Amino acid sequence: MVKFLGNYVDGKWVETGRTFANINPVNGSKVCDVSEADQATVDQAVKGARAAMAGEWGSMSTVDRSALGLQAFDQLVTTRRSIRRFTDRPVSKKLLLEILDIAGRAPSNSNMQPWRVYVVGGTAKDKLAQALSDAHQQSPADYQPERPMYAPNLPAPYSDRLQLFGRVFYGALGIDRADMEARGRYIARNLIFFDAPIAAFFTVDRRMEVNSWFDCGLFAQTFMLAAKARGLDTCAQIFLTKYHTVVRRHLPIDETQIIACGMSIGYADTSSVEYTIDIPRIPVNEFASIVGLE
Ligand SMILES: Cc1cc2nc3c(=O)[nH]c(=O)nc-3n(C[C@H](O)[C@H](O)[C@H](O)COP(=O)(O)O)c2cc1C
């Protein structure tokens, strides 16, 4: 259910800070809050619409326009990237709640919704980042994830893909494959959430079976896409599960929950090298088998 209706003007969400309630005339109940546009926003919207109508958009049929709407989804999926350098621009609680509301629409086995998410920002996030960095610096061997991050003796082709990721990623940053110190320094950036203003931890009830982890993954991906649709970027972080005991000291995650993944969330530093990195994917014929279709 939509709780808040914003103004999307000329490719950007514009907020004036004022809202009004949209009332259902049938029963007088509030449907949602609507962002109130001021004169400047309206003028900007009219200007943007005129410019759009003068261009390709104006000469398109409604069918073609709705097809573009569908392509916007593809665009969203293909432009989502794991972002590892964020600006210090804060993320509002209102925006976060909107994203969580959409993420909660993710499907799950028998609608069990076995996920939970713990979000942390502000000084609480800074303290957690400090504690994680201290633990990592002082005695990393003392910390182990509750579930291994990788399969033991990672088999091919996964080991090859992991290596390819390393080559593409560290290659773009100019970090030599053999320079373990530089790689280690970069990996430690996980612990400060890549400078993101907020972090999240996705958990699953430990009494559940492995299929509930599938549900949690669907929830996390829906979260990442809902964030991306609102101009926010993310980086899922399994690495943080290594320090689950530290995380638990800072967040109200009780023992019934197992941390499946951490995540950094914020506005990407679009001027960074990291922002330009595009990790390749295998082609469809390498992951899909199709039977009985011509
Ligand atoms: C479950 C999961 C865990 C991940 N853990 C980490 C992590 O600990 N640190 C990190 O920098 N990236 C992590 N990533 C990001 C992946 O490296 C990234 O999704 C992959 O290389 C594909 O790149 P893209 O997300 O930019 O398309 C993780 C991604 C997923 C889905």
The ligand as an SDF file (V2000), in Angstrom:
LIG
                    3D

 31 33  0  0  0  0  0  0  0  0999 V2000
   24.6760  -12.1040   -0.8100 C   0  0  0  0  0  0  0  0  0  0  0  0
   25.7450  -11.1570   -1.2900 C   0  0  0  0  0  0  0  0  0  0  0  0
   26.8460  -10.9180   -0.5010 C   0  0  0  0  0  0  0  0  0  0  0  0
   27.8320  -10.0140   -0.9130 C   0  0  0  0  0  0  0  0  0  0  0  0
   28.8760   -9.7300   -0.0730 N   0  0  0  0  0  0  0  0  0  0  0  0
   29.7480   -8.7600   -0.3980 C   0  0  0  0  0  0  0  0  0  0  0  0
   30.7310   -8.3330    0.5440 C   0  0  0  0  0  0  0  0  0  0  0  0
   30.8630   -8.8590    1.6400 O   0  0  0  0  0  0  0  0  0  0  0  0
   31.5320   -7.2990    0.1920 N   0  0  0  0  0  0  0  0  0  0  0  0
   31.4400   -6.6880   -1.0280 C   0  0  0  0  0  0  0  0  0  0  0  0
   32.2070   -5.7550   -1.2900 O   0  0  0  0  0  0  0  0  0  0  0  0
   30.5280   -7.0700   -1.9570 N   0  0  0  0  0  0  0  0  0  0  0  0
   29.6650   -8.0750   -1.6570 C   0  0  0  0  0  0  0  0  0  0  0  0
   28.6680   -8.4390   -2.5310 N   0  0  0  0  0  0  0  0  0  0  0  0
   28.5740   -7.7850   -3.8400 C   0  0  0  0  0  0  0  0  0  0  0  0
   28.9800   -8.7260   -4.9660 C   0  0  0  0  0  0  0  0  0  0  0  0
   30.3810   -8.7690   -5.0810 O   0  0  0  0  0  0  0  0  0  0  0  0
   28.3330   -8.2150   -6.2700 C   0  0  0  0  0  0  0  0  0  0  0  0
   26.9290   -8.3180   -6.1540 O   0  0  0  0  0  0  0  0  0  0  0  0
   28.7660   -8.9730   -7.5170 C   0  0  0  0  0  0  0  0  0  0  0  0
   30.1520   -8.8860   -7.7110 O   0  0  0  0  0  0  0  0  0  0  0  0
   28.0550   -8.4470   -8.7570 C   0  0  0  0  0  0  0  0  0  0  0  0
   28.2840   -7.0690   -8.9120 O   0  0  0  0  0  0  0  0  0  0  0  0
   27.1240   -5.9820   -8.9250 P   0  0  0  0  0  0  0  0  0  0  0  0
   26.3190   -6.1710   -7.6490 O   0  0  0  0  0  0  0  0  0  0  0  0
   27.8330   -4.6690   -8.9640 O   0  0  0  0  0  0  0  0  0  0  0  0
   26.2730   -6.2370  -10.1310 O   0  0  0  0  0  0  0  0  0  0  0  0
   27.7010   -9.3630   -2.1580 C   0  0  0  0  0  0  0  0  0  0  0  0
   26.5740   -9.6180   -2.9440 C   0  0  0  0  0  0  0  0  0  0  0  0
   25.6110  -10.5000   -2.5220 C   0  0  0  0  0  0  0  0  0  0  0  0
   24.3900  -10.7130   -3.3650 C   0  0  0  0  0  0  0  0  0  0  0  0
  1  2  1  0
  2  3  1  0
  2 30  2  0
  3  4  2  0
  4  5  1  0
  4 28  1  0
  5  6  2  0
  6  7  1  0
  6 13  1  0
  7  8  2  0
  7  9  1  0
  9 10  1  0
 10 11  2  0
 10 12  1  0
 12 13  2  0
 13 14  1  0
 14 15  1  0
 14 28  1  0
 15 16  1  0
 16 17  1  0
 16 18  1  0
 18 19  1  0
 18 20  1  0
 20 21  1  0
 20 22  1  0
 22 23  1  0
 23 24  1  0
 24 25  2  0
 24 26  1  0
 24 27  1  0
 28 29  2  0
 29 30  1  0
 30 31  1  0
M  END
$$$$
